[in-house]
Amino acid sequence: MSEIIEALNQLEKEKNISKDILLDAIERSLKAACKKDFDTDENIDVVMDRETGEFHVYAKKEVVEEVERPATQISLEKAKMMNSKYDLGDIINIEITTKDFGRIAAQRARNVIVQAINESERDAIYDHFYTKEKDIITGIVQRYVGNNINVSLDDKTEAILKESEMVPGEVYNRGDRIKLYVTEVKKGSRGPKITVSRTHPDLVKRLFEKEVTEIADGTVEIKSSCREAGSRSKIAVYSHDENVDPVGACVGVNGSRVNNVVEDLNGEKIDIICWDENPAIFIKNALSPSEVIAVDVDLNEKSAFVVVPDYQLSLAIGKKGQNARLAAKLTGYKIDIKSESQAEEMGYFSEENDDYEEPEQEEAFDNIDDIVDGSYEESLEQQDAEEVKEDEE
C-alpha cells in the first residue's frame, strides 16, 4: 500500500472523512494543475488505482500536420516517433508526469485537496449534529460574547446560547456543563450553525425521555407539556400498560428520576400528572396540587368552569396565576376557577336560583363523582343521538 493511501486511511480515521471523497479531491487537484499549466483540462484524464494510490495523468491530443494548440495537438512527426501506426486525425494519450507541473500549479492542487478536507470535515460535523436536532446535548460553557454565551459541544464545534434562550436567573460560569435543546441545525460557510436553547418546552420532555426507561420504550407516553422556564413545568403522562403507573415511573424510586431532571434544570419545579381523554378529569389533574370540587366543561368553546374549596383557591390559581395558567396551556382549555363560596353566591349549586343562568355547553359536571361515574361519556352519546335526530327532522 502506498504512502498516499496510508495517509488517507489515517485522515479517514481521525477526521471521519471518507477516503473516496479525498481520492476524488486528488483527481480534481491534478486536473486543476493541468489547467493552470496547459490552459485547459477538457482533454485531461486522471486514472487512479483506489487500492494502491498509483495514478497516471493523460492528455488526449490530436495528430495534426502543424501544431497550433500544443495543449491539445501533437505533430505527425512526433506521433510517428512514438508509434509508426499513428496517422493524421488520430487521438492519442500522452502521459503527463507531476514533474511537468509548475510550482504554482502544484500549490493550486494542494489547495484543492485542503479545501476538500475542510468541506468534508464540515459536512461530517453537520451530519452528526443534524441527527441531534430536536434533541438534547451537553455543552460546556466557554465564555460570554456580549450577553450571549459561547458553548463548546465538542472539540471542533461551538454554539451560541442567546440571551433570549437563557433561563432567567441562571448563572453560567466557565466550565459549567449544561443540557441544551437543539432547535435547529443549518449549513454555513464556516461550518454548521447550531441553535440551542435552555428555555424550550421540549427540553423537559427530552430530559424525561432520557431518564425514564418506560418513556424510552413506549410504555409511558408524554401526552402534553408546558413550561415557564426557570420556575415551573407541567407534564401529562399516560401509560399504555395498566400495570405501570405513569406518574410513579417518571418520579422514580425516592424521586430519583424526577430529581435528576430537576437538577439539570437548576431546581425548576415539575408537576407530573395523569393524562385522561376525559377533559374534565384531565383539567382536574392539571390543577394539581390543588383539590377540585367540580368541573364544568364546554367542549365547543374549549373552556371550563372549576370549583375548588375556599382554602384551596390561592393554591389552585398559584402565585401570580401560574398554576392556572400552566394548567390551561397543558390542557388547551380556558379555565375559570372559583372558590366554593363564590360558586354558591353565583347560584352554581342551586337549581332553584333564578339569578344564575347556566351557560350553554355540551356537558356540565356538578361534582367529581359524576366524572368518575362516566356521565361525560354518557352525555357525549346523548349529544350524538340528539344531533342525529335533528338531522333526520
C-alpha positions as CSV (number, residue, x, y, z in Angstrom):
1,M,0.0,0.0,0.0
2,S,1.4,3.4,-1.0
3,E,2.1,6.2,1.4
4,I,-0.7,8.3,0.0
5,I,-3.3,5.5,0.8
6,E,-1.9,5.2,4.3
7,A,-2.2,8.9,4.8
8,L,-5.8,8.9,3.5
9,N,-6.7,6.0,5.8
10,Q,-5.3,8.0,8.7
11,L,-7.3,11.0,7.8
12,E,-10.5,8.9,7.4
13,K,-9.9,7.5,10.9
14,E,-9.1,10.8,12.6
15,K,-11.4,13.2,10.9
16,N,-14.2,10.9,9.9
17,I,-13.8,11.8,6.2
18,S,-14.5,9.3,3.5
19,K,-11.3,8.1,1.7
20,D,-13.2,8.1,-1.6
21,I,-14.0,11.8,-1.1
22,L,-10.3,12.6,-0.7
23,L,-9.3,10.5,-3.7
24,D,-11.9,12.4,-5.8
25,A,-10.3,15.6,-4.5
26,I,-6.8,14.4,-5.6
27,E,-8.1,13.7,-9.0
28,R,-9.7,17.1,-9.2
29,S,-6.4,18.7,-8.0
30,L,-4.4,17.0,-10.7
31,K,-6.8,18.3,-13.3
32,A,-6.6,21.8,-11.7
33,A,-2.8,21.7,-12.0
34,C,-3.1,20.8,-15.7
35,K,-5.5,23.6,-16.3
36,K,-3.1,26.0,-14.7
37,D,-0.1,25.0,-16.7
38,F,-1.8,24.0,-20.0
39,D,-4.8,26.4,-20.1
40,T,-7.3,23.5,-20.3
41,D,-8.3,20.4,-18.6
42,E,-11.0,19.3,-21.1
43,N,-8.7,16.7,-22.6
44,I,-7.2,15.5,-19.4
45,D,-7.9,12.1,-17.9
46,V,-6.8,11.0,-14.4
47,V,-6.5,7.3,-13.8
48,M,-6.1,6.3,-10.2
49,D,-6.0,2.9,-8.5
50,R,-8.1,3.3,-5.4
51,E,-6.4,0.3,-3.7
52,T,-2.7,1.3,-4.2
53,G,-3.0,5.0,-4.8
54,E,-1.0,4.8,-8.0
55,F,-2.1,7.4,-10.5
56,H,-1.4,8.5,-14.1
57,V,-2.4,11.7,-15.9
58,Y,-3.0,11.6,-19.6
59,A,-3.6,14.4,-22.1
60,K,-5.7,13.4,-25.2
61,K,-4.0,15.0,-28.3
62,E,-5.0,15.0,-31.9
63,V,-2.3,14.2,-34.5
64,V,-2.0,17.1,-36.9
65,E,0.4,18.2,-39.6
66,E,1.2,21.6,-38.0
67,V,0.6,22.2,-34.3
68,E,-1.4,25.3,-33.4
69,R,-2.5,24.3,-29.9
70,P,0.2,22.4,-28.1
71,A,-2.1,21.5,-25.2
72,T,-4.5,19.5,-27.4
73,Q,-2.4,18.7,-30.5
74,I,0.7,16.8,-31.5
75,S,2.6,16.8,-34.7
76,L,2.5,13.8,-37.0
77,E,6.3,13.6,-36.8
78,K,6.3,13.3,-33.0
79,A,3.4,10.8,-33.1
80,K,5.3,8.6,-35.6
81,M,8.3,8.6,-33.2
82,M,6.0,7.2,-30.5
83,N,4.3,4.7,-32.8
84,S,4.6,4.4,-36.5
85,K,1.0,3.4,-36.8
86,Y,-0.3,6.8,-35.8
87,D,-1.7,8.9,-38.6
88,L,-3.3,12.3,-39.1
89,G,-6.6,12.7,-37.1
90,D,-5.8,10.0,-34.6
91,I,-6.3,10.8,-30.9
92,I,-3.5,9.6,-28.7
93,N,-2.9,9.7,-24.9
94,I,0.2,11.5,-23.8
95,E,1.2,10.8,-20.2
96,I,1.9,13.9,-18.1
97,T,4.2,13.4,-15.1
98,T,3.9,15.5,-11.9
99,K,7.4,17.0,-12.6
100,D,5.8,18.7,-15.6
101,F,3.6,20.8,-13.3
102,G,4.9,24.2,-12.3
103,R,5.2,25.4,-8.7
104,I,2.0,27.4,-8.9
105,A,0.1,24.6,-10.4
106,A,1.3,22.2,-7.6
107,Q,0.2,24.8,-5.0
108,R,-3.2,25.0,-6.6
109,A,-3.5,21.3,-6.5
110,R,-2.6,21.3,-2.8
111,N,-5.3,23.9,-2.1
112,V,-8.0,21.8,-3.8
113,I,-7.1,18.9,-1.5
114,V,-7.1,21.0,1.6
115,Q,-10.4,22.6,0.6
116,A,-11.9,19.1,0.1
117,I,-10.7,18.0,3.5
118,N,-12.2,21.1,5.2
119,E,-15.5,20.7,3.4
120,S,-15.8,17.1,4.2
121,E,-15.0,17.7,7.8
122,R,-17.7,20.4,8.0
123,D,-20.2,18.1,6.3
124,A,-19.4,15.3,8.8
125,I,-19.9,17.7,11.7
126,Y,-23.2,18.9,10.1
127,D,-24.5,15.3,9.6
128,H,-23.6,14.4,13.2
129,F,-25.5,17.4,14.8
130,Y,-28.4,17.2,12.3
131,T,-29.3,13.9,13.9
132,K,-29.4,15.8,17.2
133,E,-31.9,18.4,16.0
134,K,-35.0,18.5,18.3
135,D,-33.0,16.6,20.9
136,I,-30.7,17.4,23.9
137,I,-27.0,17.7,24.0
138,T,-24.5,18.6,26.7
139,G,-22.4,21.7,26.3
140,I,-19.6,23.3,28.2
141,V,-19.7,27.0,28.9
142,Q,-16.6,28.7,27.4
143,R,-17.1,32.5,27.6
144,Y,-19.6,35.3,27.4
145,V,-19.9,37.1,24.0
146,G,-21.8,40.2,24.9
147,N,-25.0,39.0,26.6
148,N,-24.7,35.6,24.8
149,I,-22.7,32.6,25.8
150,N,-20.3,30.6,23.7
151,V,-20.8,26.9,24.4
152,S,-18.5,24.1,23.3
153,L,-20.3,21.0,22.0
154,D,-17.2,19.0,21.3
155,D,-13.5,19.8,20.5
156,K,-14.4,21.0,17.0
157,T,-17.9,22.6,17.4
158,E,-19.3,25.5,19.2
159,A,-22.8,27.0,19.5
160,I,-24.1,30.4,20.8
161,L,-26.7,30.3,23.6
162,K,-28.5,33.6,23.0
163,E,-29.7,35.7,25.9
164,S,-33.3,35.1,24.8
165,E,-32.8,31.3,25.2
166,M,-31.3,31.5,28.7
167,V,-33.4,30.8,31.8
168,P,-34.0,34.0,33.8
169,G,-31.9,33.9,37.0
170,E,-29.5,31.2,35.9
171,V,-25.8,32.0,36.2
172,Y,-23.3,30.3,34.0
173,N,-19.6,30.0,34.8
174,R,-16.7,28.9,32.5
175,G,-16.5,25.1,32.6
176,D,-20.1,24.5,33.6
177,R,-21.8,21.5,31.9
178,I,-25.3,22.4,30.8
179,K,-28.0,20.5,29.0
180,L,-29.3,22.2,25.8
181,Y,-32.1,21.6,23.4
182,V,-31.1,21.8,19.7
183,T,-33.8,23.8,18.0
184,E,-32.1,24.0,14.5
185,V,-29.0,22.9,12.6
186,K,-28.1,24.8,9.4
187,K,-25.2,24.6,7.0
188,G,-22.9,27.6,7.0
189,S,-19.8,28.7,5.1
190,R,-17.7,28.2,8.1
191,G,-19.4,25.0,9.4
192,P,-22.8,24.1,10.8
193,K,-24.8,26.8,12.6
194,I,-26.4,25.2,15.6
195,T,-29.1,27.0,17.5
196,V,-29.6,25.9,21.1
197,S,-32.0,26.7,23.9
198,R,-32.4,26.3,27.7
199,T,-36.0,27.6,27.7
200,H,-37.6,25.4,25.1
201,P,-40.6,23.4,26.5
202,D,-39.4,20.2,24.8
203,L,-36.2,20.3,26.8
204,V,-38.2,18.9,29.8
205,K,-39.8,16.2,27.6
206,R,-36.4,15.1,26.2
207,L,-34.9,15.0,29.7
208,F,-37.6,12.7,30.9
209,E,-37.2,10.5,27.8
210,K,-33.5,10.1,28.6
211,E,-34.2,9.5,32.3
212,V,-37.3,7.2,32.2
213,T,-36.9,3.8,30.7
214,E,-40.7,3.4,30.3
215,I,-40.9,6.5,28.2
216,A,-38.0,5.4,26.0
217,D,-39.5,2.0,25.3
218,G,-43.0,3.5,24.6
219,T,-44.8,2.1,27.7
220,V,-45.4,5.6,29.1
221,E,-46.2,8.5,26.8
222,I,-45.9,12.2,27.5
223,K,-49.1,13.5,26.0
224,S,-48.5,17.2,26.6
225,S,-46.2,19.5,28.4
226,C,-45.9,23.2,29.2
227,R,-43.2,25.3,30.9
228,E,-42.4,28.6,32.3
229,A,-38.6,28.3,32.2
230,G,-36.8,28.6,35.5
231,S,-39.9,28.4,37.5
232,R,-42.3,25.5,36.9
233,S,-43.2,22.9,34.3
234,K,-46.1,20.5,34.0
235,I,-46.2,17.3,32.0
236,A,-49.2,15.0,31.4
237,V,-48.3,11.3,31.1
238,Y,-50.3,8.2,30.1
239,S,-49.4,4.5,30.4
240,H,-50.2,2.0,27.7
241,D,-49.8,-0.7,30.3
242,E,-52.4,-0.8,33.0
243,N,-49.8,-2.4,35.3
244,V,-47.5,0.6,35.0
245,D,-48.2,3.8,36.9
246,P,-47.1,6.6,34.6
247,V,-46.5,9.2,37.4
248,G,-44.6,6.7,39.5
249,A,-42.4,5.7,36.6
250,C,-41.5,9.4,36.0
251,V,-40.9,10.1,39.7
252,G,-38.7,7.0,40.2
253,V,-37.7,5.4,43.5
254,N,-37.5,8.0,46.2
255,G,-37.9,10.6,43.5
256,S,-34.6,9.7,41.8
257,R,-35.7,10.2,38.2
258,V,-37.5,13.5,38.6
259,N,-34.8,14.8,40.9
260,N,-32.2,14.2,38.1
261,V,-34.3,16.2,35.7
262,V,-34.8,19.0,38.3
263,E,-31.1,19.1,38.8
264,D,-30.5,19.5,35.1
265,L,-33.0,22.4,35.2
266,N,-31.3,24.0,38.2
267,G,-34.2,23.4,40.6
268,E,-37.1,24.2,38.3
269,K,-40.3,22.7,39.9
270,I,-42.1,20.0,37.9
271,D,-45.7,18.7,38.2
272,I,-46.3,15.3,36.8
273,I,-50.0,14.5,36.3
274,C,-52.0,11.7,34.7
275,W,-53.4,12.5,31.3
276,D,-57.1,11.5,30.6
277,E,-59.2,11.5,27.5
278,N,-62.0,13.0,29.5
279,P,-61.2,16.7,29.6
280,A,-62.9,17.2,32.9
281,I,-60.6,14.7,34.6
282,F,-57.6,16.0,32.7
283,I,-58.4,19.6,33.9
284,K,-58.8,18.4,37.5
285,N,-55.5,16.6,37.4
286,A,-53.8,19.6,35.7
287,L,-54.7,21.9,38.6
288,S,-52.7,19.7,40.9
289,P,-51.7,20.1,43.7
290,S,-55.0,21.8,44.3
291,E,-58.1,19.9,45.2
292,V,-61.1,20.3,42.9
293,I,-64.8,20.0,43.8
294,A,-66.5,20.4,40.4
295,V,-65.6,20.9,36.7
296,D,-68.0,22.1,34.0
297,V,-66.6,21.7,30.5
298,D,-67.8,23.5,27.4
299,L,-66.4,21.4,24.5
300,N,-67.4,23.9,21.9
301,E,-65.7,26.9,23.5
302,K,-62.8,24.8,24.9
303,S,-63.4,26.3,28.3
304,A,-64.0,25.0,31.8
305,F,-65.6,26.3,35.0
306,V,-63.8,24.9,38.0
307,V,-64.8,25.0,41.7
308,V,-62.3,24.4,44.4
309,P,-62.5,24.5,48.3
310,D,-62.2,28.0,49.7
311,Y,-58.9,27.3,51.4
312,Q,-57.5,25.9,48.1
313,L,-58.3,28.9,45.8
314,S,-54.9,30.5,46.1
315,L,-53.2,27.2,45.6
316,A,-55.3,26.4,42.5
317,I,-54.6,29.8,41.0
318,G,-51.0,29.8,42.0
319,K,-48.5,32.6,42.5
320,K,-49.3,35.4,40.0
321,G,-51.8,32.9,38.4
322,Q,-49.0,30.5,37.4
323,N,-50.7,27.2,38.3
324,A,-53.9,28.1,36.5
325,R,-52.0,29.4,33.5
326,L,-49.9,26.3,33.1
327,A,-53.0,24.1,33.5
328,A,-54.7,26.0,30.7
329,K,-51.6,25.5,28.5
330,L,-51.3,21.9,29.4
331,T,-55.0,21.0,28.6
332,G,-55.7,23.6,25.9
333,Y,-58.8,24.8,27.8
334,K,-59.6,28.3,29.1
335,I,-60.1,27.7,32.8
336,D,-62.2,29.9,35.1
337,I,-61.6,29.0,38.8
338,K,-63.9,29.9,41.6
339,S,-64.0,29.1,45.3
340,E,-66.9,27.1,46.7
341,S,-68.3,30.2,48.4
342,Q,-68.1,32.2,45.2
343,A,-69.8,29.4,43.3
344,E,-72.6,29.3,45.9
345,E,-73.1,33.1,45.6
346,M,-73.4,32.7,41.8
347,G,-76.1,30.0,42.4
348,Y,-73.9,27.3,40.9
349,F,-75.1,24.6,43.4
350,S,-78.8,25.9,43.5
351,E,-81.1,24.8,40.7
352,E,-83.9,27.0,42.1
353,N,-81.9,30.2,42.0
354,D,-83.2,32.2,39.0
355,D,-80.3,34.7,39.2
356,Y,-77.9,32.0,38.0
357,E,-78.3,31.0,34.4
358,E,-76.1,28.1,33.4
359,P,-74.3,28.7,30.2
360,E,-74.9,26.7,27.1
361,Q,-72.4,23.9,26.9
362,E,-72.2,20.3,25.8
363,E,-71.5,18.9,29.2
364,A,-71.6,20.0,32.8
365,F,-70.4,18.2,35.9
366,D,-71.8,19.1,39.3
367,N,-69.1,17.2,41.1
368,I,-66.1,14.9,40.5
369,D,-68.2,11.8,41.4
370,D,-70.2,12.5,38.2
371,I,-66.9,12.3,36.2
372,V,-65.9,9.1,37.8
373,D,-69.3,7.6,37.2
374,G,-68.9,8.2,33.5
375,S,-71.5,10.8,32.9
376,Y,-69.1,12.5,30.5
377,E,-69.2,9.6,28.1
378,E,-73.0,9.2,28.5
379,S,-73.5,12.9,27.7
380,L,-71.5,12.6,24.5
381,E,-73.6,9.6,23.4
382,Q,-76.8,11.6,24.2
383,Q,-75.4,14.6,22.3
384,D,-74.7,12.5,19.3
385,A,-78.2,11.0,19.4
386,E,-79.8,14.4,19.6
387,E,-77.7,15.7,16.6
388,V,-78.8,12.6,14.5
389,K,-82.4,13.3,15.4
390,E,-82.2,16.9,14.4
391,D,-80.6,15.9,11.1
392,E,-83.4,13.5,10.4
393,E,-86.1,16.2,11.2
